[in-house]
Amino acid sequence: MTASVFPGTTGTTGPCPDAMPVSYDFEGDILALRLVGQYGPAEIRAALLAGLAERGAGAAGLLADLRSSESIRNRTLGDVTSITGFLAYHAASYGNRVAIIAPTEEAYERAQFGVVDLAASGVVTGIFREVDDARMWLRS
Protein backbone atom coordinates (compact mmCIF):
# COMPACT_ATOMS: atom_id res chain seq x y z
CA MET A 1 0.00 0.00 0.00
CA THR A 2 1.20 3.47 -0.78
CA ALA A 3 0.19 6.04 1.76
CA SER A 4 0.50 9.74 1.46
CA VAL A 5 1.66 11.83 4.36
CA PHE A 6 -1.18 14.21 3.53
CA PRO A 7 -3.95 13.55 6.08
CA GLY A 8 -7.00 11.78 4.75
CA THR A 9 -5.55 10.56 1.46
CA THR A 10 -4.05 7.24 0.47
CA GLY A 11 -3.32 5.50 -2.78
CA THR A 12 -2.38 2.10 -4.06
CA THR A 13 -0.15 2.89 -7.03
CA GLY A 14 2.31 5.57 -6.04
CA PRO A 15 2.13 9.10 -4.71
CA CYS A 16 -1.28 10.67 -4.35
CA PRO A 17 -1.48 13.45 -6.93
CA ASP A 18 -3.58 15.75 -4.74
CA ALA A 19 -1.43 15.22 -1.67
CA MET A 20 1.95 16.29 -0.49
CA PRO A 21 4.63 15.03 -2.86
CA VAL A 22 6.46 12.67 -0.52
CA SER A 23 4.92 9.27 -0.02
CA TYR A 24 6.03 5.81 0.98
CA ASP A 25 5.27 2.25 0.09
CA PHE A 26 6.74 -1.16 0.72
CA GLU A 27 8.36 -3.27 -1.96
CA GLY A 28 8.45 -6.50 -0.04
CA ASP A 29 10.77 -5.75 2.86
CA ILE A 30 12.09 -2.49 1.39
CA LEU A 31 10.66 0.83 2.55
CA ALA A 32 10.50 3.12 -0.49
CA LEU A 33 10.17 6.90 -0.26
CA ARG A 34 8.88 8.57 -3.42
CA LEU A 35 9.91 12.22 -3.71
CA VAL A 36 7.96 14.07 -6.39
CA GLY A 37 8.04 17.71 -7.42
CA GLN A 38 8.60 20.32 -4.73
CA TYR A 39 8.79 19.35 -1.06
CA GLY A 40 10.68 20.23 2.09
CA PRO A 41 12.67 18.26 4.65
CA ALA A 42 9.61 18.07 6.93
CA GLU A 43 7.70 16.06 4.31
CA ILE A 44 10.55 13.57 4.05
CA ARG A 45 10.62 13.15 7.82
CA ALA A 46 6.83 12.70 7.98
CA ALA A 47 6.81 10.04 5.24
CA LEU A 48 9.65 8.08 6.85
CA LEU A 49 7.95 8.11 10.23
CA ALA A 50 4.61 7.09 8.70
CA GLY A 51 6.24 4.16 6.91
CA LEU A 52 8.05 3.02 10.02
CA ALA A 53 4.85 3.34 12.06
CA GLU A 54 2.88 1.25 9.57
CA ARG A 55 5.27 -1.66 9.43
CA GLY A 56 7.52 -1.06 12.41
CA ALA A 57 11.21 -1.79 12.47
CA GLY A 58 12.54 -4.57 10.33
CA ALA A 59 12.69 -3.24 6.78
CA ALA A 60 15.71 -4.55 4.88
CA GLY A 61 16.55 -1.13 3.53
CA LEU A 62 15.36 2.29 2.50
CA LEU A 63 14.93 3.24 -1.15
CA ALA A 64 14.92 7.01 -1.75
CA ASP A 65 13.50 7.62 -5.21
CA LEU A 66 14.53 11.02 -6.61
CA ARG A 67 13.52 10.32 -10.21
CA SER A 68 10.64 12.83 -10.11
CA SER A 69 12.15 15.25 -7.61
CA GLU A 70 12.38 18.91 -8.50
CA SER A 71 13.47 19.96 -5.02
CA ILE A 72 16.78 18.11 -5.18
CA ARG A 73 18.09 20.89 -7.43
CA ASN A 74 17.59 23.48 -4.68
CA ARG A 75 18.81 21.52 -1.68
CA THR A 76 21.48 23.27 0.32
CA LEU A 77 24.20 21.47 2.20
CA GLY A 78 22.30 22.37 5.38
CA ASP A 79 19.11 20.73 4.04
CA VAL A 80 21.00 17.59 3.09
CA THR A 81 22.70 17.43 6.49
CA SER A 82 19.36 17.85 8.27
CA ILE A 83 17.69 15.13 6.22
CA THR A 84 20.56 12.67 6.47
CA GLY A 85 20.86 13.22 10.20
CA PHE A 86 17.22 12.25 10.59
CA LEU A 87 17.65 9.22 8.32
CA ALA A 88 20.72 8.12 10.26
CA TYR A 89 18.89 8.41 13.58
CA HIS A 90 16.25 5.94 12.33
CA ALA A 91 18.60 3.74 10.27
CA ALA A 92 18.40 0.72 12.57
CA SER A 93 14.68 0.54 11.73
CA TYR A 94 15.45 -0.09 8.07
CA GLY A 95 18.60 -2.21 8.21
CA ASN A 96 21.18 0.62 8.12
CA ARG A 97 21.06 0.58 4.30
CA VAL A 98 19.92 3.34 1.96
CA ALA A 99 19.75 3.18 -1.82
CA ILE A 100 19.27 6.52 -3.53
CA ILE A 101 17.96 6.65 -7.08
CA ALA A 102 19.49 9.76 -8.64
CA PRO A 103 19.09 9.62 -12.42
CA THR A 104 20.49 13.06 -13.25
CA GLU A 105 23.97 14.42 -12.70
CA GLU A 106 22.57 17.19 -10.51
CA ALA A 107 20.67 14.76 -8.28
CA TYR A 108 23.70 12.47 -8.12
CA GLU A 109 25.95 15.30 -6.96
CA ARG A 110 23.52 16.37 -4.22
CA ALA A 111 23.05 12.76 -3.12
CA GLN A 112 26.81 12.41 -2.67
CA PHE A 113 26.65 14.99 0.14
CA GLY A 114 24.16 12.75 1.91
CA VAL A 115 26.26 9.64 1.41
CA VAL A 116 29.16 11.23 3.27
CA ASP A 117 26.95 12.15 6.24
CA LEU A 118 25.24 8.75 6.33
CA ALA A 119 28.53 6.87 6.09
CA ALA A 120 29.88 8.86 9.04
CA SER A 121 26.88 7.55 11.01
CA GLY A 122 27.50 3.95 10.00
CA VAL A 123 24.76 3.76 7.36
CA VAL A 124 25.73 1.89 4.20
CA THR A 125 24.56 3.92 1.22
CA GLY A 126 24.60 3.51 -2.54
CA ILE A 127 23.62 5.91 -5.30
CA PHE A 128 22.11 4.44 -8.43
CA ARG A 129 20.84 5.68 -11.78
CA GLU A 130 18.38 2.80 -12.24
CA VAL A 131 15.74 1.61 -9.80
CA ASP A 132 16.35 -2.09 -10.53
CA ASP A 133 20.02 -1.72 -9.62
CA ALA A 134 19.07 -0.03 -6.35
CA ARG A 135 16.58 -2.77 -5.45
CA MET A 136 19.08 -5.51 -6.28
CA TRP A 137 21.75 -3.86 -4.13
CA LEU A 138 19.38 -3.52 -1.16
CA ARG A 139 18.41 -7.16 -1.40
CA SER A 140 22.02 -8.43 -1.69
Beta strands, then each sheet from edge to edge (+ up, - down):
strand 1: 2-4
strand 2: 10-11
strand 3: 22-27
strand 4: 30-37
strand 5: 61-69
strand 6: 97-101
strand 7: 124-128
sheet 1: 2+ 1- 3+ 4- 5- 6- 7-
end
